[in-house]
């Protein structure tokens, strides 16, 4: 299985997606031949161009305007269904077109089945959408991810007049998708690009941890002086992409909360999935004693944890930021001590064991159940592990303490 990650810092459009995917190594001739199966009055040109000194592939679709028509949903559906493309390509293409027609019908106040496409001219859109789905299948892509999308700014001239960026149809399609505006006074996300992203992409995240094989570059139509109008796609094996591995520090300074509440919240935040949590005494304004709450969390839990900070404490604001960390590989082994099961945590790098620790909670429970002092239980559990594994020289870094991180 393969993944694609779209870098949307220059926006996204149908032709940019085509150019970026073709740039990953798909035969241009094969692509053009497959698109001829749609029997459209078009000519496709693929050229390498530069955008602000960076190269990329530009896909131009020239339409014979004598035969060009604005198609309705029923026309698009019939054309795609009778094509020779795979069922998967047909299904994805129709889902993208449905999103386009739903947005256009809503913003213009038309019935869905009477709506036809304007700026996303039907022939252009057919090649952009069916072509993108075809190329993704050729590349064996099963998972799509993207950064937040830069929509641009300013105004754009459309068939309905001058419209603000993002235009109404684009704004409708991009609901619930992270977007921002920067650098270029232009429309950077087109309706077709927005529809492709909203249907294909399963998660929009800042640049994640991944190992990629290739980078494809698709050029937009405009060449800005100091802004590369390029869509980059990163392509590789799915098992080398971790959308949730980046970790964040979440902090809050709290000076007006009952310490008993904070103590209870400490346990709850770990139960909710925090990687680590600790509290530090600090001085705040007017020399008031306060508590600095610090939480380490994966990106997938950050919203849940922040919501609970506001619900469970008196904090009215938090700060959070990404951090890097390195952790050792870990595994567990269970030993038996007088009928009590105690987990042994082994940390290693490559084949070398660097740290061995008995699980503190297990040892505490065993001490309570057997009446044996806790430190003796911990020593005995480690000794039992050593005998069972013939490991007579545990690392000097052995520490019976606990490290939740």
C-alpha positions in Angstrom: 0.0 0.0 0.0 1.2 3.5 -0.8 0.5 7.0 0.6 0.4 10.4 -0.9 0.9 13.6 1.2 -0.1 16.9 -0.5 1.8 20.0 0.5 -0.9 22.6 0.0 1.2 25.6 0.8 0.6 26.9 -2.7 -3.0 25.7 -2.8 -4.4 22.9 -4.9 -6.1 22.7 -8.3 -7.0 19.8 -10.6 -4.2 20.5 -13.1 -1.7 20.8 -10.3 -2.8 17.4 -8.9 -2.4 15.8 -12.4 1.0 17.4 -12.9 2.3 16.3 -9.5 1.1 12.7 -9.9 2.5 12.4 -13.5 5.8 13.7 -12.1 6.0 10.6 -9.9 6.9 8.6 -13.0 3.6 7.7 -14.8 4.0 7.6 -18.6 2.6 10.7 -20.2 1.6 8.9 -23.4 -0.3 6.3 -21.3 -2.2 9.0 -19.4 -3.2 10.8 -22.6 -4.3 7.6 -24.2 -6.5 6.7 -21.2 -8.1 10.2 -21.2 -9.0 9.7 -24.9 -11.4 7.0 -23.7 -13.6 9.7 -22.3 -14.3 10.8 -25.9 -14.1 14.5 -25.1 -13.3 17.4 -27.5 -10.0 18.1 -25.9 -6.3 18.1 -26.4 -3.9 17.5 -23.5 -0.4 19.0 -23.4 2.2 18.2 -20.7 5.3 20.3 -20.3 8.0 21.0 -17.7 7.8 24.6 -16.6 9.3 26.8 -13.9 7.5 28.6 -11.2 9.6 31.1 -9.3 12.8 29.2 -10.2 11.4 25.7 -9.3 10.5 23.1 -11.9 7.2 21.3 -12.1 4.9 19.6 -14.7 2.1 21.7 -16.2 -0.9 19.9 -17.6 -2.9 22.1 -20.1 -6.3 20.9 -21.3 -7.3 22.7 -24.6 -11.0 22.5 -25.3 -12.7 22.6 -28.7 -15.2 25.3 -27.8 -17.4 24.5 -30.8 -18.4 21.2 -29.2 -18.0 22.2 -25.5 -21.1 22.0 -23.4 -21.8 22.6 -19.7 -22.9 19.2 -18.4 -25.4 18.5 -15.6 -25.0 15.8 -13.0 -26.9 13.2 -15.1 -24.6 13.8 -18.0 -21.4 13.4 -15.9 -22.8 10.3 -14.2 -23.7 8.6 -17.5 -20.4 9.5 -19.2 -18.3 8.1 -16.3 -20.4 5.0 -15.8 -20.1 4.0 -19.5 -16.4 4.5 -19.5 -13.8 1.7 -19.4 -12.2 2.8 -16.2 -12.3 0.5 -13.1 -15.2 0.5 -10.7 -12.9 2.1 -8.0 -12.0 5.0 -10.3 -15.6 5.5 -11.3 -16.8 5.5 -7.7 -14.1 8.0 -6.5 -14.7 10.3 -9.6 -18.4 10.4 -9.0 -17.9 11.2 -5.3 -15.7 14.2 -6.2 -18.2 15.4 -8.9 -21.1 15.0 -6.4 -19.2 17.3 -3.9 -18.8 19.8 -6.7 -22.4 19.8 -7.8 -23.7 20.0 -4.2 -21.5 23.1 -3.5 -22.5 24.8 -6.8 -26.2 24.1 -6.3 -26.2 25.4 -2.7 -24.3 28.7 -3.3 -26.4 29.5 -6.4 -29.7 28.4 -5.0 -30.4 25.8 -7.7 -31.8 22.3 -7.6 -29.0 19.7 -7.6 -30.1 18.0 -10.9 -30.5 21.4 -12.7 -27.0 22.7 -11.8 -24.2 22.8 -14.3 -20.6 23.7 -13.7 -19.1 27.1 -14.6 -15.5 27.7 -13.6 -15.0 24.0 -13.2 -15.9 23.6 -16.9 -17.2 20.1 -17.3 -14.7 18.9 -19.8 -11.7 20.3 -17.9 -13.1 18.8 -14.7 -13.6 15.4 -16.2 -10.0 15.1 -17.1 -8.8 16.6 -13.8 -11.0 14.3 -11.6 -11.1 11.1 -13.6 -7.4 11.6 -14.5 -6.3 12.1 -10.9 -8.2 9.0 -9.7 -6.7 7.0 -12.6 -3.2 8.1 -11.7 -3.7 7.4 -8.0 -4.7 3.8 -8.9 -1.8 3.4 -11.2 0.5 4.5 -8.3 -1.3 2.0 -6.0 -2.2 4.8 -3.6 -4.6 3.7 -0.8 -4.2 6.6 1.7 -4.2 10.3 1.0 -3.1 13.0 3.5 -2.6 16.7 3.1 -1.4 19.8 4.9 -3.8 22.7 5.7 -4.6 24.4 2.4 -3.4 28.0 1.5 -6.5 29.5 -0.2 -4.8 32.7 -1.2 -6.5 36.1 -0.8 -8.0 39.0 -2.7 -10.6 38.8 -5.4 -11.2 36.6 -8.5 -13.1 37.3 -11.7 -15.7 34.6 -12.4 -18.7 34.2 -14.7 -20.9 35.6 -12.0 -18.7 38.7 -11.5 -16.0 39.6 -9.0 -15.9 37.2 -6.1 -13.9 37.2 -2.9 -11.2 34.5 -2.3 -12.1 31.8 -1.5 -15.0 31.9 -3.9 -18.4 30.7 -2.5 -18.3 27.2 -4.0 -14.7 26.6 -2.7 -15.6 27.9 0.7 -18.6 25.5 0.8 -16.5 22.5 -0.2 -13.7 23.4 2.4 -16.0 23.2 5.4 -14.3 21.3 8.3 -10.9 21.4 6.5 -8.0 23.5 8.0 -7.2 26.5 5.7 -5.3 29.7 5.9 -4.4 32.7 3.7 -0.9 33.8 2.9 1.6 35.2 0.4 -0.3 35.4 -2.9 -3.1 37.8 -3.9 -4.8 35.2 -6.0 -7.2 32.2 -5.9 -5.0 29.3 -4.9 -7.6 26.6 -4.3 -10.0 26.0 -7.2 -13.3 24.2 -6.9 -11.9 21.1 -8.6 -8.9 21.0 -6.3 -11.0 21.6 -3.3 -13.4 18.7 -4.2 -10.5 16.3 -4.9 -8.9 17.1 -1.6 -12.2 16.9 0.4 -13.1 13.5 -1.0 -9.7 11.8 -1.2 -7.8 13.1 1.8 -8.5 11.3 5.0 -6.6 13.6 7.3 -5.3 17.2 7.1 -2.2 17.6 9.3 1.0 19.6 9.5 4.0 18.0 7.9 4.2 14.6 9.7 6.9 12.1 10.3 7.3 9.9 7.2 9.8 8.2 5.0 9.0 8.9 1.3 10.4 7.5 -1.9 9.6 10.3 -4.4 8.4 13.9 -4.7 6.2 15.0 -7.5 5.7 18.6 -8.5 2.7 20.0 -10.3 2.7 23.6 -11.5 -0.2 26.0 -11.3 -1.2 28.3 -14.2 0.3 31.5 -12.7 3.9 32.3 -12.1 4.4 34.6 -9.1 7.6 36.5 -8.8 8.7 35.3 -5.4 6.2 32.5 -4.6 6.6 29.0 -6.1 3.1 28.1 -7.4 3.9 24.4 -7.1 1.9 21.5 -5.5 4.3 19.0 -4.1 3.2 15.4 -3.4 5.2 13.0 -1.2 4.9 9.4 -2.1 5.9 6.2 -0.3 5.0 3.1 1.6 2.0 3.4 3.9 3.8 1.6 6.8 6.5 4.4 6.8 3.9 7.2 7.3 2.9 8.0 10.9 0.2 10.7 11.0 0.1 10.8 14.8 3.7 10.5 15.8 4.4 14.2 16.3 4.0 15.1 20.0 3.0 18.3 21.7 3.6 20.0 25.0 0.4 21.5 26.5 0.9 24.0 29.3 -1.3 26.1 31.6 -0.4 28.2 34.6 -3.1 27.9 37.3 -3.2 30.0 40.5 -6.8 29.7 41.6 -7.6 26.0 41.7 -8.1 23.7 44.7 -5.0 21.5 44.8 -7.2 18.5 45.5 -8.9 19.0 42.2 -5.5 19.2 40.5 -4.4 16.0 42.1 -7.5 14.2 40.8 -7.1 15.7 37.4 -3.5 14.4 37.2 -4.8 10.8 37.2 -7.7 11.6 34.8 -5.4 13.1 32.2 -3.3 10.0 32.1 -6.4 7.8 31.7 -7.5 10.0 28.8 -4.3 9.1 26.9 -1.7 11.7 27.8 1.9 10.4 27.4 3.0 12.2 30.5 1.8 14.8 32.9 3.5 16.7 35.7 3.0 19.8 37.8 5.6 22.4 38.9 5.2 25.1 41.6 5.7 28.6 40.1 5.4 32.2 41.1 3.0 34.3 39.0 1.8 37.9 39.1 1.9 39.7 42.5 4.1 36.8 43.7 1.2 34.5 43.9 2.0 30.8 44.3 0.7 28.8 41.4 0.9 25.5 39.6 2.3 25.0 36.1 0.5 22.1 34.4 2.5 20.4 31.7 1.1 17.6 29.5 2.9 15.6 26.8 0.5 14.2 24.2 0.2 12.9 20.7 -1.5 15.1 18.1 -4.5 12.7 18.1 -5.3 13.5 21.7 -4.6 17.2 21.9 -8.1 18.5 21.5 -9.6 16.0 24.0 -7.0 16.9 26.6 -7.4 20.7 26.2 -11.1 20.4 26.5 -10.7 18.5 29.8 -8.3 21.1 31.1 -11.0 23.7 30.7 -13.7 21.5 32.1 -11.8 20.1 35.1 -9.6 23.1 36.2 -10.0 26.8 36.6 -7.7 27.5 33.7 -9.1 29.9 31.0 -6.2 29.5 28.6 -3.5 27.1 27.5 -0.5 27.1 25.2 0.8 24.2 23.1 3.6 23.6 20.8 5.2 20.7 18.9 8.3 19.1 20.4 10.8 16.4 19.2 11.6 13.4 21.3 13.6 10.2 21.1 12.5 7.0 22.9 14.0 3.6 23.2 12.4 0.5 21.8 10.5 -1.3 24.5 9.1 -4.7 25.3 7.7 -6.5 28.4 8.2 -9.9 30.1 6.1 -11.2 33.0 7.7 -13.0 35.9 6.0 -14.9 38.8 6.8 -13.9 42.4 5.1 -15.9 45.1 2.0 -16.2 42.9 2.0 -12.5 41.9 2.5 -11.5 38.3 5.0 -8.7 37.8 5.8 -7.1 34.5 9.4 -6.4 33.6 10.0 -3.4 31.3 13.0 -3.8 29.0 14.3 -0.8 27.0 16.8 -1.4 24.2 18.5 0.1 21.2 19.0 -2.3 18.3 20.0 -5.6 20.0 21.5 -3.9 23.1 19.5 -3.8 26.3 20.0 -0.4 28.0 17.5 -0.5 30.9 15.4 -3.0 32.9 12.7 -2.0 35.3 10.0 -4.0 37.2 6.6 -2.4 36.8 6.1 -0.3 40.0 2.4 -0.8 40.3 2.7 -4.6 40.0 5.4 -4.6 42.7 3.4 -2.4 45.0 0.4 -4.7 44.6 2.6 -7.8 45.3 4.0 -6.2 48.4 0.6 -5.5 49.8 -0.6 -9.0 49.0 2.4 -10.8 50.4 3.4 -8.5 53.2 7.0 -8.4 51.9 8.7 -4.9 51.8 8.4 -3.2 48.4 12.1 -2.8 47.8 12.6 -6.6 48.4 9.8 -7.4 45.9 11.4 -5.1 43.3 14.8 -6.7 43.8 13.4 -10.2 43.7 11.4 -9.5 40.5 14.6 -8.3 38.8 16.6 -11.3 40.0 13.8 -13.7 38.8 14.0 -12.0 35.3 17.8 -12.4 35.3 17.7 -16.0 36.1 15.0 -16.8 33.5 16.8 -15.0 30.7 20.4 -15.8 31.8 21.0 -12.1 31.9 23.5 -11.9 34.8 24.7 -8.3 34.2 21.8 -5.9 34.1 22.5 -2.4 32.9 24.0 -0.1 35.4 21.2 2.4 34.6 18.7 0.1 36.4 16.3 2.3 38.3 13.3 1.0 40.2 11.5 4.3 39.6 8.8 4.7 36.9 9.0 6.6 33.6 5.6 7.1 32.0 7.0 8.8 29.0 
